[in-house]
Amino acid sequence: MLDKISLILLIIGGLNWGSVGIFQFDLVAWIFGGQTGIISRIVYTLVALAAIWCISLLFRDRDEVSHDTFARQA
């Protein structure tokens, strides 16, 4: 579950960075009251933590992930 939440947050962060790079428009800042707004900073921090968590996906054994998925479905 934490993997899926982290991936969703990374997708949000990636789309936001894409909008900054292409359109010079920070969607998170626009929605939550500027880059220095507390909620914007929380969102940025959650995206960063999700990115750190997803680093572990690179080093996980593929069989372990498949086994966990299979065990949850059973």
Contacts in CASP RR format, 6 or more apart in sequence:
PFRMAT RR
TARGET T0000
AUTHOR 0000-0000-0000
METHOD contacts of the structure
MODEL  1
MLDKISLILLIIGGLNWGSVGIFQFDLVAWIFGGQTGIISRIVYTLVALA
AIWCISLLFRDRDEVSHDTFARQA
2 53 0 8 1.000
3 53 0 8 1.000
3 54 0 8 1.000
3 57 0 8 1.000
5 50 0 8 1.000
6 50 0 8 1.000
6 51 0 8 1.000
6 53 0 8 1.000
6 54 0 8 1.000
7 50 0 8 1.000
7 54 0 8 1.000
9 46 0 8 1.000
9 47 0 8 1.000
9 50 0 8 1.000
10 47 0 8 1.000
10 50 0 8 1.000
10 51 0 8 1.000
10 54 0 8 1.000
12 28 0 8 1.000
12 43 0 8 1.000
12 47 0 8 1.000
13 28 0 8 1.000
13 47 0 8 1.000
15 27 0 8 1.000
16 26 0 8 1.000
16 27 0 8 1.000
16 28 0 8 1.000
16 47 0 8 1.000
19 25 0 8 1.000
19 26 0 8 1.000
19 27 0 8 1.000
20 26 0 8 1.000
26 34 0 8 1.000
26 35 0 8 1.000
28 40 0 8 1.000
28 43 0 8 1.000
28 44 0 8 1.000
29 35 0 8 1.000
29 37 0 8 1.000
29 40 0 8 1.000
32 39 0 8 1.000
32 40 0 8 1.000
32 43 0 8 1.000
33 39 0 8 1.000
33 40 0 8 1.000
34 40 0 8 1.000
35 41 0 8 1.000
END
